[in-house]
Every structure is written in structure tokens, then in C-alpha cells.
Amino acid sequence: METLASVEIYTDGACSGNPGPGGYGVVLIYGDKEKELSGGYALTTNNRMELMAVIRGLEALRHPCEVTLYSDSKYVVDAMNLGWVEKWRRAGWMRDKSSPAKNPDLWQKVLEMAKTHRIRWVWVKGHASNPYNNRCDRLAVSATQGDNLPPDPGFTGHKSI
């Protein structure tokens, strides 16, 4: 088995209103190197920004890695750790017979990128004592306030779960 580089990724999403202007923040840590990423959209949801943070963090990796991904979103961490997202995918992106799963466009990207890396999904309490989570939150909130934010191409006007 090949040895993979070990990377920590901290992610957070924010929305001013839900839906409303949204942003994501990411901090990647590899050894003693750190990299910050952020961006935003004019109209989106908090859950979409939580997922976008994960996607942007994983997209930044150039090679398959051993990833510990930290998020304060139970939606993201539980969906991955408890297999909800795989269940939704197998059911044609339905949560049950009458309720469509939210954000299938982003979940598909997460699942595709998760094939490349070995990811351990870790929930952290938001707005608490984790300095990296707090940094991601500041990046995400700041991104919601950007001028000329682009539209979120996958946002269809639904309320977030």
C-alpha cells in the first residue's frame, strides 16, 4: 500500500439569510504549510456553502492524500460517516419516497473526489475553541460580503434542510 501525504482540511460555510449571500472558507494544513481558500455566491444556502468548502478543499489537493477533514456541519459529516449520501444516491437522490435529497449536484462532486483520497470526516463544534474552524468561519463570513458575487449555478431556490 502506498504512503499518502497526510493533510488536514478545515471547512466552513456561511450564509447571510438562508437563502441569501453565501460564502465558504477553507484552511489546508500540510506539515508546516497552511493555505486559505474562500469564495462566495450572491444567492445560495448555508448547506451548499458547507459542501462547497469541502469541494474547494479537496480540489486543492494535487495528489491522492490521507485527509482528515474537519467541519462543524453535522449535515456534511453525518451524511458521509453514516452513509446517508450513498443511500440518497442509490435512491436516485431521494431521502424517502416523497422527499428529494438536497444539493445532489454538490454531493456528486464530493463523492467523486472522495474516491481519490482516504478521508476521515470529523465534526467539530462551531464557534468554539478550535482556531482553524474559527478562521474558516471568518473567511466564509467575509466572502458573503464580497462585491459582485456570482450566482450559484446549482441553487434552485429551495430552502435548506
HELIX and SHEET records of a PDB file:
HELIX    1   1 ASN A   46  GLU A   59  1                                  14    
HELIX    2   2 LYS A   74  ASN A   81  1                                   8    
HELIX    3   3 TRP A   84  ARG A   90  1                                   7    
HELIX    4   4 PRO A  104  ALA A  114  1                                  11    
HELIX    5   5 PRO A  131  THR A  144  1                                  14    
SHEET    1   A 5 LYS A  33  THR A  44  0                                        
SHEET    2   A 5 GLY A  20  TYR A  30 -1                                        
SHEET    3   A 5 ALA A   5  CYS A  15 -1                                        
SHEET    4   A 5 CYS A  65  SER A  71  1                                        
SHEET    5   A 5 ARG A 118  TRP A 123  1                                        
END                                                                             
